[in-house]
Amino acid sequence: MSSTNQSEPAPVAPGVQDHRAPLFQRSTRPARILGLMLGALGLAFVALRLGPSLLGLNVFTGLDLFELFRPWSELPGSDEASSTSVYVSDQLDYFLPAMHEVHVRLLQGDLAMWTSANVGGFPLLGTINYGMISPGRWVFFILPTWLAPAWSKLLEMAFAATFTFLLVRRLGMSKLGAGLAAFIYPMTGFIIAWTNWPQTAVATIIPMLFWSIERFSQERRVRDAVPVAIATALLLFGGFPAVAAQTLYLAGIYALVRTLVRHRRSVRPILRDLAILAGAVVVGVGVTAFQLLPFADQLLGETDLSYREDGFFGVNSRHFMLTTIFPESFSGNYLWSGLSPMDVNSYLGGMVVILAALGVVRTIRGGIPRSVGLFCLGAIVLVVGLIWFQGPWSDWMNNLPFLSGNPIGRMRSQLGLPVALLAAAGIDHLRSDSQDQTRAFTLPTVVTVAAVTLLAGAGAALLVSGRILDISQYAWRDALVAVVPMLALGVLVLIGLRRSWPRWIALALVVVTVPLQAVPATAFYWPTGERDAFFRTSAGIEYLQEHLGHDRIATLGHPIRPNTNQYFGLRTLNGHAFVPEDMAAVLTAIDERAFIGPTYSVLSSAVTQFGIQPGLDRFGVRYLVADAESSYPGPIPAPLAGVEDAVSESSEPVLLEPGQSYEAQIAPGELRGLHIPMTVNEAATVSVELVDADGTIARNEVDVRATTDQVKVPVALTPIDGGAFPDTGDPLTVRVTVDAPVTAALEPDGDLQVLAVRPPVPSDGLELVFAGEGLIIWERPTALPRIRWTSDAIVIPDPAERLDAMANDPAPGGTVILSDAPETPLTGTGSTTELTVVEDSGDTIRVDVTATEPGLVVISDNVENFVATVDGDPVEILSADYAGGAVEVPAGAHQVELTYAPESGARGAAISLVCLVLLAGIGIAPLLRRRIRARGEGRR
């Protein structure tokens, strides 16, 4: 009977050097000291960059971006000049609001697969978009949204570092090399720059995938392919398929190389191992099918992606190669070259580049598996070539799935791991370069360090010359931080040609420099904000929360920047999302300039064109939110919608003194605000109070840019008490103050000239309901409910005519436009109906209806992937108002329910379940066999 049930490692093929290293083998004392130094510096780095955010003292994202937009720019303590990074907008107006909704709904017992927050609705957990199942980002399920980003980042770094360490050890390198690689990989440019995006969630998994492939290539047991499948699934769950696909391409090459080298000319084991690995990848993809198939349907079947067709050929300017060594010069809001700093950041660190070069030397000497070292070198050359040196040699790659149509700069995600592996080999090379006790290093080491240092010095000279994009702010500091340690290392290796003592000093220099160089590399990309500034509410937001109900707002420009509304529970017609083609057509028909980016839509600031607008009516847009300080091209403020009171001719303009109050009289009655003719000599804030016999009844202020000509400064006003302006017959007093010199006109009686703006007759379809905090909120009384009943329909089969009618034909009585006639003819006589919205959670819309005749429940959402029932019986959802849906309901009392249930999701869930059972079976079967074998041996 065997004394142990532990299986022995698989033997290494004949002629192949065994580079595997025992994971817990003791290191030499100097190496342990260096390891402790590296660990201490790593902890110090985490404490410096993440510590306060982990403790909840601040928030790990750049919240001061809010202060560029209303209403936050007008709230106490705001400072428009303080933004650390304008490029974190995706985090604030796309990811965090959506993940917050997922968190809130989970606490309510609702798994949020879909939301109706913006653009008619889009998937949340229904697709992989948000990467919330990936390691690290799952904390958004359980932690408050303001706390989760820091913990998510820490867990991502820990996960990536752990598997980088394990991979390096499995390749036979030292613990010190593994520890250094474990720090280097999470600190490479792609992962630093895309922090808090799904890109890093995917990049976090790359070391695990390569580790699992290497482990299988060494062990060759079927059950050892299970980690490959898990890593593949996690890679896709990360939420950025382009990076996942690039990783799988390179991982496939790695698997092929390692399998060929291990088996040499033995064809059958090569085919067996590759087949098992391919099967593991397929099973891993299958595990994600419940999210992946709906994602494919959304992105490939419903969304116009033509804007990305030439992404593969978007080669970066070659001077951006300097980002590999110089951490700060190419990061900042001042950088604008058609690309964001995230798109150009390839940071590795000067010392890391030297180590990687030394890793190539060690590869040549056979210190690590040559196939691994050459693969790493080839991967680096490929990535560098595709990003900066494309040509005829690479054009064919544009035909490869997931490379075609994606910006090639995302290949930076594949740069970090091969560099980290070579760097680990590089530090092992420094430890063992010369076994001669009289010297530490050999000539190849000196030449390699000198060559890399000279190249870095040339780059530094170019950087500080100021000839690159006028970059100068950090150039000298960058040059010093990057090059000085490299020069110091060069001196040590040169001395090491004759002496042995520089070895451990050189290693200590490397261990200290790598973390220190990462500190400035993360400065711009890891901004933090005060917790109090995290999605601050305001009076305007609270007004909408109180009054909006199940309906929608639309934003004119960027106030309450979409999709921040999602955080506050406010539905918006426009927004930041992948928009299905039908809904995109609706937005464009309402406002042909609605899309200011492929995935970003706002309405133009000309509010008068949206007061009476049938398309907005049909899609439940109850309120329009405008920026009080919007302006025409140039500094001319956009006037208030309405009619000005007539005034007498003014006297010669006079200069108003800052801080002094000036008065005017206006007639009582309905009022939207004032136009005050002024010439603003320098940017100024104009403050207005409206006073009656009982005191101040309205107040507001606006910021105005400097002008060269007289302009009418618009100041919207709504009563402080939320009621109506008094109409007692007595005039109202206007008090105006400014905080900078402006020139204004006076009336003949010496009063300041102001022009009262009143609602027009006939109505323009707008009611001013809130003015303040830089916002103007207009109510649209003609808007139909987002969820409504109608017994009147118009059938228009032609899509173009139907779209035109949706946007331009009025909808009296809630008339709906259908593509096909309903089964039950509608009378159109206007039934007596009671409609109660019982649930409107996102995934489910449930409505109780009591009607005296047949009709339709109309939902102005993207309901293509919904199923409907009436009293529990399945019914068809009709296409309504071009991009919405309608359900036929007979007379009487009924309950109508619509549920998000895409067919692709159901198919995907079945595939995922089968793949999970298969993985569990493969993983558990050996354990069961072992127990059965052990019991059998025990009975003998």
HELIX and SHEET records of a PDB file:
HELIX    1   1 ARG A   29  ARG A   49  1                                  21    
HELIX    2   2 GLY A   51  LEU A   54  1                                   4    
HELIX    3   3 LEU A   63  LEU A   68  5                                   6    
HELIX    4   4 TRP A   72  GLU A   74  5                                   3    
HELIX    5   5 GLU A   80  SER A   82  5                                   3    
HELIX    6   6 VAL A   86  VAL A   88  5                                   3    
HELIX    7   7 SER A   89  ASP A   90  1                                   2    
HELIX    8   8 GLN A   91  PHE A   95  3                                   5    
HELIX    9   9 LEU A   96  LEU A  107  1                                  12    
HELIX   10  10 ARG A  137  PHE A  141  5                                   5    
HELIX   11  11 ALA A  148  ARG A  170  1                                  23    
HELIX   12  12 LYS A  175  ILE A  184  1                                  10    
HELIX   13  13 TYR A  185  MET A  187  5                                   3    
HELIX   14  14 GLY A  189  ALA A  193  1                                   5    
HELIX   15  15 PRO A  198  ALA A  203  1                                   6    
HELIX   16  16 ILE A  206  GLU A  219  1                                  14    
HELIX   17  17 VAL A  222  ALA A  225  5                                   4    
HELIX   18  18 VAL A  226  PHE A  237  1                                  12    
HELIX   19  19 PRO A  241  HIS A  263  1                                  23    
HELIX   20  20 VAL A  267  VAL A  287  1                                  21    
HELIX   21  21 ALA A  289  ALA A  296  1                                   8    
HELIX   22  22 ASP A  297  GLY A  301  3                                   5    
HELIX   23  23 SER A  306  ARG A  308  5                                   3    
HELIX   24  24 GLY A  311  PHE A  313  5                                   3    
HELIX   25  25 ARG A  318  THR A  324  5                                   7    
HELIX   26  26 PRO A  341  VAL A  344  1                                   4    
HELIX   27  27 GLY A  350  ARG A  365  1                                  16    
HELIX   28  28 ARG A  370  TRP A  388  1                                  19    
HELIX   29  29 ASP A  395  ASN A  399  5                                   5    
HELIX   30  30 ILE A  408  GLN A  414  5                                   7    
HELIX   31  31 GLY A  416  SER A  432  1                                  17    
HELIX   32  32 LEU A  443  VAL A  464  1                                  22    
HELIX   33  33 ALA A  475  ILE A  495  1                                  21    
HELIX   34  34 PRO A  502  ALA A  523  1                                  22    
HELIX   35  35 ARG A  531  ALA A  533  5                                   3    
HELIX   36  36 ALA A  539  HIS A  547  1                                   9    
HELIX   37  37 THR A  564  TYR A  567  1                                   4    
HELIX   38  38 GLU A  581  ILE A  590  1                                  10    
HELIX   39  39 VAL A  607  PHE A  610  5                                   4    
HELIX   40  40 PRO A  614  ARG A  618  1                                   5    
HELIX   41  41 PRO A  799  ASN A  808  1                                  10    
HELIX   42  42 PRO A  812  GLY A  814  5                                   3    
HELIX   43  43 GLU A  903  ARG A  939  1                                  37    
SHEET    1   A 2 ASN A  58  VAL A  59  0                                        
SHEET    2   A 2 GLY A 529  GLU A 530 -1                                        
SHEET    1   B 2 TRP A 114  THR A 115  0                                        
SHEET    2   B 2 PHE A 122  PRO A 123 -1                                        
SHEET    1   C 5 ARG A 571  THR A 572  0                                        
SHEET    2   C 5 ARG A 552  LEU A 556  1                                        
SHEET    3   C 5 VAL A 621  ASP A 627  1                                        
SHEET    4   C 5 LEU A 775  GLU A 779 -1                                        
SHEET    5   C 5 GLU A 767  GLY A 772 -1                                        
SHEET    1   D 3 GLY A 575  HIS A 576  0                                        
SHEET    2   D 3 TYR A 600  SER A 601 -1                                        
SHEET    3   D 3 PHE A 595  GLY A 597 -1                                        
SHEET    1   E 4 VAL A 643  GLU A 644  0                                        
SHEET    2   E 4 LEU A 755  ARG A 758 -1                                        
SHEET    3   E 4 GLY A 673  VAL A 680 -1                                        
SHEET    4   E 4 VAL A 711  ALA A 716 -1                                        
SHEET    1   F 5 VAL A 643  GLU A 644  0                                        
SHEET    2   F 5 LEU A 755  ARG A 758 -1                                        
SHEET    3   F 5 GLY A 673  VAL A 680 -1                                        
SHEET    4   F 5 VAL A 742  ALA A 744 -1                                        
SHEET    5   F 5 VAL A 654  LEU A 656 -1                                        
SHEET    1   G 4 TYR A 662  ILE A 666  0                                        
SHEET    2   G 4 LEU A 732  VAL A 738 -1                                        
SHEET    3   G 4 ALA A 684  ASP A 692 -1                                        
SHEET    4   G 4 GLY A 695  VAL A 704 -1                                        
SHEET    1   H 4 ILE A 787  THR A 790  0                                        
SHEET    2   H 4 GLY A 855  ILE A 859 -1                                        
SHEET    3   H 4 GLY A 884  VAL A 889 -1                                        
SHEET    4   H 4 ILE A 877  ALA A 880 -1                                        
SHEET    1   I 2 ALA A 793  VAL A 795  0                                        
SHEET    2   I 2 VAL A 816  LEU A 818  1                                        
SHEET    1   J 5 THR A 833  ASP A 840  0                                        
SHEET    2   J 5 THR A 844  ALA A 851 -1                                        
SHEET    3   J 5 GLY A 892  TYR A 900 -1                                        
SHEET    4   J 5 PHE A 866  VAL A 870 -1                                        
SHEET    5   J 5 ASP A 873  VAL A 875 -1                                        
END                                                                             
